[in-house]
Amino acid sequence: MRKNVRNLLVQTLAAATVAAGAYGVVSVNSDSANAASPSSYGVRGIDTSHHNAHPIRWSTVKASGESFVFHKATQGTGYRDPKFAGDLAGALSAGLMAAPYHFYDSGTGAAQAAHFVRTVTAAGYDAKRPGQLPPVIDLEKTSGRCPAGVNSSQVAAFLAKVREAFGVSPIVYTSKDFTDTCLRGKTAALANSPLWVPRYRSGSTEPASIGGRSWSIWQYTDRGSVSGINGHVDRNVYKGTLTQLHRLAHLAPTSGQPAPPPSTTTPVPAKSWPLLKAGSNGTDVRTAQHLLNAAGHHLDADGAFGPATTSAVKAFQTRNDLEADGIVGTNTWNKLIRTVRQGANGEAVKAAQVQLAGYGHNIKIDGAFGPATTSAVKAFQTRNRLEADGIVGTNTWNTLVAGTTTHTPSPVPTTPAPSGNGKLTQRQALNQLAAAGIKRPVGRTSLEGVRARTIQGVIALKKASGCTIVITGGTESGHSTKGNYSHANGYKLDLRTRDEGRCVTNWIKTTQRKGAPRGKDARWYGTLNGVSAEFVYEVPRSGGVHWDITFK
């Protein structure tokens, strides 16, 4: 963060909510936003760049009680901070937890991410070694102006590429002023990232929350003093415990030493719960409606967040001592979910079944938790590195509702879809699509004989992009039958690019990896919930531009 813009960064900020535990970031109700002064938080840290006086005596910094530090690494598409590599090595050697940050400037999000990844990996950073915290993107204005060309899609592209490189959601430093003006209030791209929030004004008022979510790291001054650094330094506090931060930095909870390898499953970072409000649509809304019904309401679980759903949410929030704002955020989700297992019946089971169907599992949404639902839960848990006990508890609920991975989960990158990759009937395919909130394909499009992973992939595309999906081509005759991965063999779907399809087009072009063209048609590659996808922007000679997508 540059010194010449510090006084501009006094606005309130959003913070991503990530469950305490493996990811080490905690969340609070927005009502606590006026709760405490920085001095009341015990985990302290700093951030540095070449602007700070050097050399920095990192052992002295550590001895003074600081626990973590963020170092400026890059800016834009070409600048490298000359102090970064030495500072990162020195801080880690002294026992501080550390990570690099990128100052977002001119250039596309993808180009800036590539520059950042190249620079930090050359310095030995991979976000996996003991002491290394997740990487950071710094989103702030310069002299009161937004970075040239910045928008929510470009930020999403940066985050996606960094997430792909390091396998962890980056931390985002930003302000409400920046998101309101530079991103025009579009913050969906930040949903899976803990946010680092500045607020410098005097008093104990914490940074305000946005959408019911609160900060994880609070930068409270740019004129602090720390032993080991001459001159002023930015100071921060972390809302969680030192144990949680150690876990986030791959350290044993109490010793600060490298954590031993897990004996069975690898801990998975908790994901942020989606934010649902009036006007929202889709699988997650339908899930919330079933859970509200389980709590005694009587909603039509149609996936549309209308006035009746808003009223039910407010009533539920009032009964559970939550802010009755009618918005389903983290605190409301945590009250709504309930553990279900084999033998259970009712609306909460339907909620879990809706989510499982949304991931391509071929199960009935009947509210009866039988062997088929148990098998689907275990398969989902295995694929997402959760304990495969067949019980839908807090961690499984969180991964079901918020889980939208865009890379193959390690260490099982080639795990097949739960039901294999056999061919589905038209009815099976349509039922799974309907459960995920995807409308019936247009015209005479057929899905008879479509592959299970193809349906799983297009459902994952909807969840990842948040877009309306319009299928315009499937297994019907008239498509090329060349090769094994053809329309006729069930591996391909055509999607609309215009009207509703513009959202999908923008998402693919800004978040997926661009490859060599297929003939004259542009092509991108990606992975959606473990399903490999090839996206071709097909421009037939006869007209009818569309996405030709192959799922493997």
GILINRA-V26852 format. One record per residue. RES is the residue in one letter. PSI is psi in whole degrees, 0 to 359 (999 if undefined). Layout:
res->RES psi->PSI
res->RES psi->PSI
This chain:
res->M psi->131
res->R psi->146
res->K psi->327
res->N psi->358
res->V psi->7
res->R psi->315
res->N psi->347
res->L psi->344
res->L psi->59
res->V psi->10
res->Q psi->163
res->T psi->156
res->L psi->160
res->A psi->149
res->A psi->132
res->A psi->142
res->T psi->119
res->V psi->132
res->A psi->145
res->A psi->153
res->G psi->237
res->A psi->323
res->Y psi->342
res->G psi->19
res->V psi->135
res->V psi->165
res->S psi->149
res->V psi->161
res->N psi->147
res->S psi->341
res->D psi->344
res->S psi->10
res->A psi->344
res->N psi->33
res->A psi->315
res->A psi->162
res->S psi->163
res->P psi->328
res->S psi->345
res->S psi->352
res->Y psi->133
res->G psi->346
res->V psi->112
res->R psi->153
res->G psi->175
res->I psi->170
res->D psi->144
res->T psi->163
res->S psi->189
res->H psi->346
res->H psi->333
res->N psi->150
res->A psi->135
res->H psi->155
res->P psi->154
res->I psi->132
res->R psi->90
res->W psi->326
res->S psi->324
res->T psi->320
res->V psi->314
res->K psi->316
res->A psi->337
res->S psi->352
res->G psi->2
res->E psi->145
res->S psi->332
res->F psi->161
res->V psi->142
res->F psi->132
res->H psi->134
res->K psi->130
res->A psi->314
res->T psi->168
res->Q psi->135
res->G psi->219
res->T psi->3
res->G psi->337
res->Y psi->137
res->R psi->130
res->D psi->124
res->P psi->343
res->K psi->354
res->F psi->302
res->A psi->316
res->G psi->320
res->D psi->318
res->L psi->313
res->A psi->318
res->G psi->318
res->A psi->314
res->L psi->320
res->S psi->328
res->A psi->354
res->G psi->10
res->L psi->147
res->M psi->138
res->A psi->158
res->A psi->157
res->P psi->156
res->Y psi->152
res->H psi->128
res->F psi->112
res->Y psi->127
res->D psi->210
res->S psi->154
res->G psi->158
res->T psi->157
res->G psi->320
res->A psi->318
res->A psi->320
res->Q psi->320
res->A psi->318
res->A psi->318
res->H psi->316
res->F psi->311
res->V psi->315
res->R psi->316
res->T psi->312
res->V psi->326
res->T psi->327
res->A psi->335
res->A psi->5
res->G psi->10
res->Y psi->131
res->D psi->7
res->A psi->13
res->K psi->341
res->R psi->154
res->P psi->130
res->G psi->348
res->Q psi->120
res->L psi->168
res->P psi->152
res->P psi->167
res->V psi->142
res->I psi->132
res->D psi->110
res->L psi->105
res->E psi->164
res->K psi->158
res->T psi->118
res->S psi->39
res->G psi->4
res->R psi->146
res->C psi->151
res->P psi->144
res->A psi->127
res->G psi->4
res->V psi->140
res->N psi->176
res->S psi->327
res->S psi->320
res->Q psi->321
res->V psi->319
res->A psi->321
res->A psi->318
res->F psi->308
res->L psi->320
res->A psi->317
res->K psi->321
res->V psi->321
res->R psi->320
res->E psi->322
res->A psi->322
res->F psi->351
res->G psi->22
res->V psi->147
res->S psi->128
res->P psi->155
res->I psi->144
res->V psi->124
res->Y psi->120
res->T psi->174
res->S psi->161
res->K psi->323
res->D psi->317
res->F psi->312
res->T psi->326
res->D psi->319
res->T psi->314
res->C psi->328
res->L psi->3
res->R psi->35
res->G psi->2
res->K psi->100
res->T psi->12
res->A psi->326
res->A psi->339
res->L psi->0
res->A psi->330
res->N psi->10
res->S psi->133
res->P psi->140
res->L psi->142
res->W psi->121
res->V psi->124
res->P psi->142
res->R psi->117
res->Y psi->343
res->R psi->155
res->S psi->163
res->G psi->180
res->S psi->6
res->T psi->125
res->E psi->164
res->P psi->137
res->A psi->154
res->S psi->166
res->I psi->129
res->G psi->29
res->G psi->7
res->R psi->145
res->S psi->169
res->W psi->158
res->S psi->322
res->I psi->133
res->W psi->117
res->Q psi->111
res->Y psi->352
res->T psi->151
res->D psi->12
res->R psi->38
res->G psi->172
res->S psi->129
res->V psi->134
res->S psi->134
res->G psi->347
res->I psi->124
res->N psi->135
res->G psi->186
res->H psi->155
res->V psi->147
res->D psi->137
res->R psi->148
res->N psi->160
res->V psi->151
res->Y psi->134
res->K psi->333
res->G psi->193
res->T psi->165
res->L psi->325
res->T psi->316
res->Q psi->320
res->L psi->324
res->H psi->318
res->R psi->319
res->L psi->331
res->A psi->18
res->H psi->38
res->L psi->151
res->A psi->144
res->P psi->321
res->T psi->329
res->S psi->338
res->G psi->7
res->Q psi->165
res->P psi->134
res->A psi->142
res->P psi->154
res->P psi->146
res->P psi->151
res->S psi->335
res->T psi->271
res->T psi->151
res->T psi->130
res->P psi->140
res->V psi->132
res->P psi->132
res->A psi->149
res->K psi->157
res->S psi->139
res->W psi->144
res->P psi->152
res->L psi->119
res->L psi->138
res->K psi->179
res->A psi->129
res->G psi->344
res->S psi->154
res->N psi->160
res->G psi->192
res->T psi->317
res->D psi->325
res->V psi->315
res->R psi->320
res->T psi->312
res->A psi->322
res->Q psi->318
res->H psi->320
res->L psi->324
res->L psi->320
res->N psi->323
res->A psi->336
res->A psi->8
res->G psi->2
res->H psi->172
res->H psi->74
res->L psi->152
res->D psi->112
res->A psi->76
res->D psi->0
res->G psi->8
res->A psi->121
res->F psi->88
res->G psi->193
res->P psi->321
res->A psi->320
res->T psi->319
res->T psi->315
res->S psi->319
res->A psi->319
res->V psi->315
res->K psi->318
res->A psi->317
res->F psi->315
res->Q psi->319
res->T psi->316
res->R psi->334
res->N psi->21
res->D psi->39
res->L psi->162
res->E psi->122
res->A psi->73
res->D psi->357
res->G psi->10
res->I psi->132
res->V psi->97
res->G psi->196
res->T psi->311
res->N psi->323
res->T psi->318
res->W psi->314
res->N psi->333
res->K psi->328
res->L psi->316
res->I psi->148
res->R psi->144
res->T psi->130
res->V psi->150
res->R psi->178
res->Q psi->133
res->G psi->342
res->A psi->156
res->N psi->155
res->G psi->191
res->E psi->325
res->A psi->325
res->V psi->318
res->K psi->320
res->A psi->316
res->A psi->320
res->Q psi->323
res->V psi->316
res->Q psi->316
res->L psi->318
res->A psi->326
res->G psi->340
res->Y psi->10
res->G psi->7
res->H psi->131
res->N psi->80
res->I psi->157
res->K psi->144
res->I psi->79
res->D psi->359
res->G psi->7
res->A psi->117
res->F psi->86
res->G psi->193
res->P psi->323
res->A psi->318
res->T psi->319
res->T psi->315
res->S psi->319
res->A psi->319
res->V psi->314
res->K psi->319
res->A psi->317
res->F psi->316
res->Q psi->317
res->T psi->314
res->R psi->333
res->N psi->18
res->R psi->37
res->L psi->162
res->E psi->122
res->A psi->71
res->D psi->357
res->G psi->9
res->I psi->132
res->V psi->91
res->G psi->196
res->T psi->312
res->N psi->319
res->T psi->319
res->W psi->313
res->N psi->317
res->T psi->324
res->L psi->309
res->V psi->319
res->A psi->354
res->G psi->111
res->T psi->63
res->T psi->142
res->T psi->18
res->H psi->159
res->T psi->124
res->P psi->131
res->S psi->145
res->P psi->28
res->V psi->65
res->P psi->343
res->T psi->22
res->T psi->128
res->P psi->164
res->A psi->152
res->P psi->323
res->S psi->23
res->G psi->203
res->N psi->40
res->G psi->175
res->K psi->142
res->L psi->157
res->T psi->165
res->Q psi->314
res->R psi->317
res->Q psi->314
res->A psi->315
res->L psi->322
res->N psi->317
res->Q psi->319
res->L psi->316
res->A psi->320
res->A psi->332
res->A psi->3
res->G psi->21
res->I psi->128
res->K psi->161
res->R psi->139
res->P psi->154
res->V psi->156
res->G psi->225
res->R psi->19
res->T psi->131
res->S psi->145
res->L psi->12
res->E psi->121
res->G psi->9
res->V psi->149
res->R psi->148
res->A psi->320
res->R psi->335
res->T psi->315
res->I psi->318
res->Q psi->319
res->G psi->317
res->V psi->328
res->I psi->317
res->A psi->326
res->L psi->317
res->K psi->315
res->K psi->321
res->A psi->320
res->S psi->333
res->G psi->14
res->C psi->159
res->T psi->133
res->I psi->125
res->V psi->109
res->I psi->124
res->T psi->354
res->G psi->141
res->G psi->240
res->T psi->3
res->E psi->161
res->S psi->160
res->G psi->346
res->H psi->163
res->S psi->141
res->T psi->14
res->K psi->140
res->G psi->167
res->N psi->325
res->Y psi->66
res->S psi->170
res->H psi->312
res->A psi->331
res->N psi->4
res->G psi->8
res->Y psi->349
res->K psi->148
res->L psi->146
res->D psi->137
res->L psi->149
res->R psi->141
res->T psi->337
res->R psi->173
res->D psi->244
res->E psi->334
res->G psi->349
res->R psi->327
res->C psi->314
res->V psi->317
res->T psi->314
res->N psi->319
res->W psi->314
res->I psi->314
res->K psi->337
res->T psi->347
res->T psi->340
res->Q psi->164
res->R psi->121
res->K psi->135
res->G psi->189
res->A psi->146
res->P psi->156
res->R psi->99
res->G psi->240
res->K psi->1
res->D psi->131
res->A psi->149
res->R psi->142
res->W psi->159
res->Y psi->152
res->G psi->181
res->T psi->131
res->L psi->109
res->N psi->42
res->G psi->359
res->V psi->122
res->S psi->139
res->A psi->137
res->E psi->120
res->F psi->116
res->V psi->125
res->Y psi->91
res->E psi->128
res->V psi->87
res->P psi->152
res->R psi->329
res->S psi->0
res->G psi->181
res->G psi->57
res->V psi->137
res->H psi->167
res->W psi->124
res->D psi->106
res->I psi->127
res->T psi->127
res->F psi->128
res->K psi->999
